[in-house]
Amino acid sequence: MILIAGPCVIEGREKLFGVAKELMKYHEDSDIEFYFKSSFDKANRTSLESFRGPGLEEGLRLLEEIRKEFGYNLLTDIHTPDQAGEVAKIVDVLQIPAFLSRQTDLLVEAAKTDAVVNIKKGQFLNPTDMKYSVKKVLQTRGVQEEGYGVAKKNGVWLTERGTTFGYGNLVVDMRSFLIMREFAPVIFDATHSVQMPGMAGGSSGGKREFVAPLARAASAVGVDGFFFETHLNPCEALCDGPNMLDLEALDKTIKDIKAIENSLTRIMQ
């Protein structure tokens, strides 16, 4: 399975490398296709005073150091079309944030690179509508065909991260995994799916106790991979701490997912 993990945002070299070192077990696991994730900029924070990250130049320098030190594949977000080409020189996967999942210029510039393009489903979108974002990438890459296999071959993923439900809450509709897998590989972002936007007094809250149950449920329904933000001490994280897992909880959750997938394999046989 695909596993994307790392701290929400780059908080400095020491913390970044501290988390990266603890994730080596997943990189070395032959059952896992591992990608290290962290953001150089969080451009959609609730408050102007919120920590955003070190910025493009310093962030890419640190991510390149991670690759050289640990040999990891890398994933990070981009927010503007002009970032795509430069970021793709360093990372393997360009991630399109959920709020920008329909932004044509951003998708087109990402598609012009050799990187995999991982598009997060907008919290405001019907999962069926994500096929049009996938088509923007495929058509930019000269591909007119559609479908799961075509998207996988041409480096397009989708990520489910919950749907807006009233004010300050998200819900995960498990049907969306099946719907979106008709036209692309699907990753489940288990940590952002328990986020509570704007519910922490100028920042987003979250309910990390629901991360593992939702991940187990997604594993049973069927997805191509998982996205977990993790931190040495989530309570001290400068971004998304309430919905991040610590490393011990992450390890247990991965073991549970593997057990479910192994059980399903035996049933199918």
Buried (B, 14 or more C-beta within 10 A) or exposed (E): BBBBBBBBBBBEBEBBBBBBEBBBEBBEBEEBBBBBBBBBBBBEBBEEEBBBBBEBEBBBEBBBBBBEEBEBBBBBBBBBBEBBBEBBEBBBBBBBBBBBBBBEEBBBBBBBBEBBBBBBBBBEBEBEBBBBBBBBBBBBBEBEEBBBEBBBEBBBBBBBBBBBEEEBBBEBEBEBBEBBBBBBBBBBBBBBBBBBBBBBEEBBBBBBEBBBEBBBBBBBBEBBBBBBBBBBEBEEBBBBBBBBBBBEBBBEBBEBBBEBBEEEEEEEE
